[in-house]
């Protein structure tokens, strides 16, 4: 019985010891929390800067075109490939020329025949003919009929020929005159047909030239769509050419900033493809009106210089200067703590930390702009070990470094 009583007392003492342990631990943690923490702090500063906003934009090629075949036929050769640079007038592809050369030769032969009917040669050029062989033959018949008619008119009066014979010679004379006039009309018709034949020749010459497909401007091949031996119809895409110098920068300016962007305005922009580098462009075109849905103004700029880091299709961040030489409150970037979408700064006031939530501001080298109403020049802002700090925590301040 004695042994049992002693065992019960020992267990009860152990239980009391366990219940008192958490209380002691909490008290120790509270005591530790109330102890001041040593932090480094620097004063917030007031600096003169340019008020600006960041907007996103896109880089576009200066020109982009899909070159098509203007005639149908079989592709003989393709002289370019994907990514290859080309100059204006360079041969891109060539088509089989035999069929178009034969059509041109046939048109030239038709012209030579038409000229021969007019008594001309191709060397005579655009010389207008006075007569034709048919006209000369018809005129000779007119002269013969006229001579017989005039003689008959004398003989019919003396009774040497009958009136019937005279009438026949008169009709023949009038018929010969009509034949001559018809020959003149035929000459005019043939002469007019020469224009149509010459137009056909020019068309055939153009089609023959179109079998050689050339680059319309300097650029690079972004896509090749045909291969040798392929039969294509007219207006079938052959290659796509992109002109990347100078590139265009297109951006949508918010309504609040639309008044500061004008033709000739200089822009600065950056891209993730070239960290640490800044590029410049100049506004050349502005949309005359804002987009009704987004309330933004479309602007387009030209890059001032080319750079191998930049390519069409890239997204860029454009810095728009809204106002120059304004006073701003700035804190070191080491004093800014961002977590879960929140940006905050710890101030030291009356020996304690004050958590101050701020919107992400403009970066000025290693300093960030903060709202003037929340932080004042000279306020001590903590730098370093920010994740371990909390609002209201007592601290002791040591001087931090200033950049």
VEXDREN-2710 file (C-alpha; in Angstrom, 1 decimal):
% VEXDREN-2710
k/r/px/py/pz
1/UNK/0.0/0.0/0.0
2/UNK/2.8/2.3/0.8
3/UNK/4.6/1.6/-2.5
4/UNK/1.4/2.3/-4.4
5/UNK/0.9/5.7/-2.6
6/UNK/4.5/6.7/-3.4
7/UNK/4.1/5.9/-7.1
8/UNK/0.9/8.0/-7.4
9/UNK/2.7/11.0/-5.8
10/UNK/5.6/10.7/-8.3
11/UNK/3.2/10.6/-11.3
12/UNK/1.3/13.6/-10.1
13/UNK/4.5/15.6/-9.6
14/UNK/5.6/14.8/-13.2
15/UNK/2.2/15.9/-14.6
16/UNK/2.5/19.2/-12.8
17/UNK/5.9/19.7/-14.2
18/UNK/4.7/19.2/-17.8
19/UNK/1.8/21.6/-17.4
20/UNK/4.1/24.4/-16.0
21/UNK/6.7/24.0/-18.9
22/UNK/4.7/25.7/-21.7
23/UNK/3.9/28.6/-19.5
24/UNK/7.5/29.0/-18.7
25/UNK/8.5/28.8/-22.4
26/UNK/5.9/31.4/-23.4
27/UNK/7.1/33.7/-20.7
28/UNK/10.6/33.3/-21.9
29/UNK/9.6/34.0/-25.5
30/UNK/7.7/37.1/-24.5
31/UNK/10.7/38.3/-22.5
32/UNK/12.9/37.7/-25.4
33/UNK/10.6/39.5/-27.8
34/UNK/10.5/42.6/-25.5
35/UNK/14.3/42.8/-25.7
36/UNK/15.4/45.5/-28.2
37/UNK/16.9/44.2/-31.5
38/UNK/19.8/45.9/-33.1
39/UNK/19.1/47.1/-36.6
40/UNK/20.8/49.3/-39.1
41/UNK/19.0/52.3/-40.4
42/UNK/19.5/55.3/-42.8
43/UNK/17.5/58.4/-43.2
44/UNK/15.1/58.8/-46.1
45/UNK/16.2/61.5/-48.5
46/UNK/14.5/64.1/-50.7
47/UNK/15.9/64.2/-54.3
48/UNK/15.0/66.0/-57.5
49/UNK/14.0/63.6/-60.2
50/UNK/11.8/63.2/-63.3
51/UNK/8.3/61.9/-62.7
52/UNK/7.7/59.0/-65.0
53/UNK/5.6/55.9/-65.6
54/UNK/6.3/52.6/-67.2
55/UNK/4.2/51.2/-70.1
56/UNK/4.7/48.1/-72.1
57/UNK/5.3/48.1/-75.8
58/UNK/6.2/45.8/-78.7
59/UNK/9.0/45.9/-81.2
60/UNK/7.8/45.6/-84.8
61/UNK/9.7/45.3/-88.1
62/UNK/9.9/48.4/-90.3
63/UNK/8.4/46.4/-93.2
64/UNK/7.2/42.9/-93.7
65/UNK/6.0/41.5/-97.0
66/UNK/5.0/38.1/-98.4
67/UNK/6.5/37.9/-101.9
68/UNK/4.2/36.1/-104.4
69/UNK/4.7/34.8/-107.9
70/UNK/2.9/37.0/-110.4
71/UNK/2.8/34.2/-113.1
72/UNK/2.2/30.5/-112.9
73/UNK/4.7/27.9/-113.7
74/UNK/7.3/25.5/-112.3
75/UNK/9.9/26.7/-109.9
76/UNK/13.4/26.2/-111.4
77/UNK/15.6/27.5/-108.6
78/UNK/15.3/29.0/-105.1
79/UNK/18.3/31.1/-104.3
80/UNK/17.5/32.0/-100.6
81/UNK/16.7/30.2/-97.4
82/UNK/15.4/30.9/-93.9
83/UNK/17.3/33.6/-92.0
84/UNK/19.3/34.7/-95.0
85/UNK/19.8/38.5/-95.6
86/UNK/18.9/39.9/-99.0
87/UNK/19.4/43.2/-100.7
88/UNK/16.8/45.0/-102.8
89/UNK/16.8/43.5/-106.3
90/UNK/18.5/40.2/-105.3
91/UNK/17.1/37.2/-107.1
92/UNK/14.9/35.1/-104.7
93/UNK/13.7/32.5/-107.1
94/UNK/13.4/31.7/-110.8
95/UNK/10.7/29.9/-112.7
96/UNK/10.8/28.0/-116.0
97/UNK/11.0/30.6/-118.8
98/UNK/10.5/28.5/-122.0
99/UNK/6.7/28.8/-122.3
100/UNK/6.8/32.6/-121.8
101/UNK/9.7/33.0/-124.2
102/UNK/7.7/31.1/-126.9
103/UNK/4.7/33.3/-126.3
104/UNK/6.8/36.4/-126.7
105/UNK/8.3/35.1/-129.9
106/UNK/4.8/34.4/-131.3
107/UNK/3.7/37.9/-130.5
108/UNK/6.8/39.4/-132.2
109/UNK/6.1/37.2/-135.2
110/UNK/2.5/38.5/-135.3
111/UNK/3.8/42.1/-135.2
112/UNK/6.1/41.4/-138.1
113/UNK/3.3/40.0/-140.2
114/UNK/1.1/43.0/-139.5
115/UNK/3.9/45.3/-140.4
116/UNK/4.5/43.4/-143.7
117/UNK/0.8/43.8/-144.6
118/UNK/1.3/47.6/-144.2
119/UNK/4.5/47.5/-146.2
120/UNK/6.7/48.2/-143.1
121/UNK/9.4/46.4/-141.3
122/UNK/10.2/46.2/-137.5
123/UNK/13.0/48.7/-138.2
124/UNK/10.4/51.3/-139.3
125/UNK/9.2/51.6/-135.7
126/UNK/6.1/53.8/-135.2
127/UNK/6.3/55.3/-138.8
128/UNK/2.7/55.8/-140.1
129/UNK/2.3/54.3/-143.6
130/UNK/1.0/56.4/-146.5
131/UNK/-0.3/53.4/-148.4
132/UNK/-0.2/49.7/-148.6
133/UNK/0.3/47.2/-151.4
134/UNK/-3.4/46.6/-151.4
135/UNK/-4.0/50.4/-151.6
136/UNK/-1.5/50.8/-154.5
137/UNK/-3.2/47.9/-156.4
138/UNK/-6.6/49.4/-155.8
139/UNK/-5.5/52.8/-156.9
140/UNK/-4.1/51.4/-160.1
141/UNK/-7.4/49.9/-160.8
142/UNK/-9.1/53.2/-160.1
143/UNK/-6.9/55.0/-162.6
144/UNK/-7.6/52.4/-165.3
145/UNK/-11.3/52.5/-164.7
146/UNK/-11.2/56.3/-164.6
147/UNK/-9.4/56.4/-168.0
148/UNK/-11.9/54.1/-169.6
149/UNK/-14.9/56.0/-168.1
150/UNK/-13.6/59.3/-169.4
151/UNK/-13.1/58.0/-172.9
152/UNK/-16.5/56.3/-172.8
153/UNK/-18.2/59.6/-171.8
154/UNK/-16.9/61.1/-175.1
155/UNK/-17.7/58.2/-177.3
156/UNK/-21.2/57.8/-175.9
157/UNK/-22.0/61.4/-177.1
158/UNK/-20.8/60.6/-180.7
159/UNK/-22.7/57.3/-180.7
160/UNK/-19.5/55.2/-181.0
161/UNK/-20.5/53.1/-177.9
162/UNK/-23.9/52.3/-176.5
163/UNK/-25.3/53.8/-173.4
164/UNK/-25.4/50.4/-171.8
165/UNK/-21.6/50.0/-172.3
166/UNK/-21.1/53.5/-170.8
167/UNK/-23.2/52.6/-167.8
168/UNK/-21.1/49.5/-167.2
169/UNK/-17.8/51.5/-167.3
170/UNK/-19.3/54.1/-165.0
171/UNK/-20.3/51.4/-162.5
172/UNK/-16.8/49.8/-162.7
173/UNK/-15.2/53.2/-162.0
174/UNK/-17.4/53.7/-159.0
175/UNK/-16.6/50.2/-157.7
176/UNK/-12.9/50.7/-158.1
177/UNK/-13.1/53.9/-156.1
178/UNK/-15.0/52.0/-153.3
179/UNK/-12.4/49.3/-153.4
180/UNK/-9.7/51.9/-152.9
181/UNK/-11.6/53.4/-149.9
182/UNK/-12.0/50.0/-148.4
183/UNK/-8.2/49.5/-148.8
184/UNK/-7.7/52.7/-146.9
185/UNK/-10.0/51.6/-144.1
186/UNK/-8.2/48.3/-144.0
187/UNK/-4.9/50.1/-143.6
188/UNK/-6.3/52.1/-140.6
189/UNK/-7.6/48.9/-139.1
190/UNK/-4.3/47.1/-139.4
191/UNK/-2.5/50.1/-138.1
192/UNK/-4.8/50.2/-135.0
193/UNK/-4.2/46.4/-134.5
194/UNK/-0.5/47.1/-134.2
195/UNK/-1.1/48.8/-130.9
196/UNK/-2.8/45.7/-129.6
197/UNK/0.0/43.5/-130.8
198/UNK/2.6/45.8/-129.3
199/UNK/0.7/45.7/-126.0
200/UNK/0.7/41.9/-126.1
201/UNK/4.5/42.0/-126.6
202/UNK/4.9/44.2/-123.6
203/UNK/2.7/41.9/-121.5
204/UNK/4.7/38.9/-122.6
205/UNK/8.0/40.7/-121.8
206/UNK/6.7/41.5/-118.4
207/UNK/5.6/38.0/-117.7
208/UNK/9.0/36.8/-118.8
209/UNK/10.6/39.2/-116.4
210/UNK/8.2/38.1/-113.7
211/UNK/9.6/34.6/-113.9
212/UNK/12.6/36.0/-112.0
213/UNK/11.4/36.9/-108.5
214/UNK/13.4/39.6/-106.8
215/UNK/13.5/41.1/-103.3
216/UNK/11.5/44.4/-103.0
217/UNK/13.8/45.8/-100.2
218/UNK/16.7/45.1/-97.9
219/UNK/15.8/42.6/-95.2
220/UNK/16.0/38.9/-94.1
221/UNK/14.0/35.8/-95.1
222/UNK/11.7/34.9/-92.3
223/UNK/9.9/32.0/-94.1
224/UNK/10.5/30.1/-97.4
225/UNK/7.3/28.6/-98.8
226/UNK/8.3/26.9/-102.1
227/UNK/11.0/24.4/-103.4
228/UNK/12.5/23.7/-106.8
229/UNK/10.3/21.6/-109.1
230/UNK/7.1/22.8/-107.4
231/UNK/4.4/24.1/-109.7
232/UNK/2.7/27.3/-108.5
233/UNK/-0.1/29.4/-109.7
234/UNK/-0.1/33.2/-109.8
235/UNK/-0.3/35.0/-106.4
236/UNK/1.1/32.0/-104.5
237/UNK/3.4/33.0/-101.6
238/UNK/7.1/32.3/-102.3
239/UNK/9.0/33.8/-99.3
240/UNK/8.3/36.3/-96.4
241/UNK/10.8/39.1/-96.1
242/UNK/11.2/41.2/-92.9
243/UNK/13.0/44.5/-92.7
244/UNK/14.4/45.1/-89.2
245/UNK/16.3/48.3/-89.6
246/UNK/15.0/50.7/-88.4
247/UNK/12.6/48.8/-86.1
248/UNK/9.3/50.3/-84.9
249/UNK/8.2/50.5/-81.3
250/UNK/4.5/50.5/-80.8
251/UNK/3.0/51.3/-77.4
252/UNK/-0.3/52.2/-75.8
253/UNK/-0.1/55.4/-73.8
254/UNK/-2.6/55.7/-70.9
255/UNK/-5.1/58.6/-71.2
256/UNK/-3.5/60.4/-68.2
257/UNK/-0.2/60.5/-70.0
258/UNK/-1.4/61.1/-73.6
259/UNK/-0.8/64.8/-73.4
260/UNK/2.9/64.5/-72.9
261/UNK/3.5/62.3/-76.0
262/UNK/4.0/64.1/-79.3
263/UNK/5.7/63.5/-82.6
264/UNK/9.4/63.9/-81.9
265/UNK/9.2/62.9/-78.2
266/UNK/12.2/60.8/-77.2
267/UNK/11.6/57.5/-75.4
268/UNK/13.8/55.2/-73.3
269/UNK/13.0/51.5/-73.0
270/UNK/14.4/48.3/-71.6
271/UNK/13.9/44.6/-72.3
272/UNK/14.5/41.4/-70.4
273/UNK/16.5/40.1/-73.4
274/UNK/19.2/42.7/-72.6
275/UNK/19.5/43.1/-68.8
276/UNK/21.1/46.3/-67.7
277/UNK/20.9/48.0/-71.2
278/UNK/18.8/50.9/-72.2
279/UNK/17.7/51.8/-75.7
280/UNK/16.1/55.0/-77.2
281/UNK/13.5/55.7/-79.8
282/UNK/11.7/58.7/-81.2
283/UNK/7.9/59.0/-81.7
284/UNK/7.0/59.4/-85.4
285/UNK/3.3/58.6/-85.5
286/UNK/0.3/59.1/-83.2
287/UNK/-3.2/57.8/-83.5
288/UNK/-5.5/60.9/-83.8
289/UNK/-8.0/59.4/-81.3
290/UNK/-7.9/57.2/-78.2
291/UNK/-9.2/53.7/-78.1
292/UNK/-12.7/53.8/-76.7
293/UNK/-12.4/50.5/-74.8
294/UNK/-9.0/50.8/-73.2
295/UNK/-8.8/54.6/-73.2
296/UNK/-5.2/54.5/-74.5
297/UNK/-3.4/56.4/-77.3
298/UNK/-1.6/54.3/-79.8
299/UNK/1.9/55.7/-80.6
300/UNK/4.6/54.4/-82.8
301/UNK/8.3/55.3/-82.6
302/UNK/11.4/54.5/-84.6
303/UNK/14.5/53.2/-82.9
304/UNK/17.4/55.6/-83.1
305/UNK/20.1/52.9/-83.5
306/UNK/20.1/49.2/-84.3
307/UNK/21.2/46.6/-81.8
308/UNK/21.7/42.8/-82.1
309/UNK/19.9/42.2/-78.8
310/UNK/16.6/43.6/-80.2
311/UNK/14.3/41.6/-82.5
312/UNK/10.8/42.1/-83.8
313/UNK/8.1/40.7/-81.5
314/UNK/9.9/41.5/-78.2
315/UNK/8.0/43.1/-75.3
316/UNK/9.7/46.1/-73.9
317/UNK/9.2/48.5/-70.9
318/UNK/9.0/52.1/-72.0
319/UNK/9.8/55.0/-69.6
320/UNK/7.5/57.9/-70.2
321/UNK/8.6/61.2/-68.6
322/UNK/5.5/63.0/-67.2
323/UNK/7.2/65.9/-65.4
324/UNK/10.8/66.9/-65.0
325/UNK/12.6/68.2/-61.9
326/UNK/10.1/67.3/-59.2
327/UNK/11.0/66.7/-55.6
328/UNK/10.6/63.0/-54.4
329/UNK/11.2/61.1/-51.2
330/UNK/13.5/58.1/-51.7
331/UNK/14.7/55.2/-49.6
332/UNK/17.5/52.7/-50.3
333/UNK/16.4/49.6/-52.2
334/UNK/17.8/47.5/-49.2
335/UNK/15.0/49.1/-47.1
336/UNK/12.2/47.7/-49.4
337/UNK/10.7/44.3/-48.5
338/UNK/8.2/42.7/-50.9
339/UNK/6.2/39.6/-49.9
340/UNK/2.9/38.1/-51.0
341/UNK/2.3/41.0/-53.4
342/UNK/2.9/43.6/-50.7
343/UNK/5.7/46.1/-50.5
344/UNK/6.7/47.6/-47.2
345/UNK/9.3/49.6/-45.4
346/UNK/10.2/49.6/-41.6
347/UNK/10.6/52.9/-39.9
348/UNK/12.1/53.5/-36.5
349/UNK/10.0/55.8/-34.3
350/UNK/10.3/56.1/-30.5
351/UNK/12.6/53.1/-30.4
352/UNK/10.1/50.8/-32.1
353/UNK/9.5/49.5/-35.6
354/UNK/6.6/51.0/-37.6
355/UNK/5.6/48.9/-40.7
356/UNK/4.8/51.2/-43.6
357/UNK/3.2/49.7/-46.7
358/UNK/4.1/51.5/-49.9
359/UNK/3.3/51.0/-53.6
360/UNK/6.2/50.0/-55.8
361/UNK/7.8/53.3/-56.9
362/UNK/10.2/54.5/-59.5
363/UNK/13.8/53.3/-59.1
364/UNK/16.5/55.9/-59.1
365/UNK/19.7/53.9/-59.3
366/UNK/19.8/52.1/-55.9
367/UNK/16.9/54.2/-54.4
368/UNK/13.2/53.8/-54.7
369/UNK/10.6/56.6/-54.7
370/UNK/8.0/56.4/-51.9
371/UNK/4.8/58.5/-51.3
372/UNK/5.7/61.8/-49.5
373/UNK/2.7/61.6/-47.2
374/UNK/3.8/58.3/-45.6
375/UNK/7.5/58.9/-45.2
376/UNK/9.3/62.2/-44.6
377/UNK/12.8/63.2/-45.3
378/UNK/15.0/62.2/-42.4
379/UNK/12.8/59.3/-41.3
380/UNK/15.0/56.4/-40.2
381/UNK/14.4/53.4/-42.5
382/UNK/15.8/50.0/-41.6
383/UNK/18.1/48.2/-44.0
384/UNK/18.9/44.5/-43.8
385/UNK/17.3/41.4/-42.1
386/UNK/13.8/42.7/-43.0
387/UNK/12.1/39.3/-43.0
388/UNK/12.9/38.8/-39.3
389/UNK/11.3/42.1/-38.3
390/UNK/7.7/42.9/-37.2
391/UNK/5.6/45.9/-36.5
392/UNK/6.0/47.4/-33.0
393/UNK/9.2/45.5/-32.2
394/UNK/11.6/47.5/-30.0
395/UNK/15.0/48.2/-31.6
396/UNK/18.3/49.9/-31.1
397/UNK/19.7/51.7/-34.1
398/UNK/23.2/51.6/-35.5
399/UNK/24.2/53.8/-38.3
400/UNK/23.8/52.1/-41.7
401/UNK/25.8/52.9/-44.8
402/UNK/24.5/55.4/-47.4
403/UNK/25.0/54.9/-51.1
END
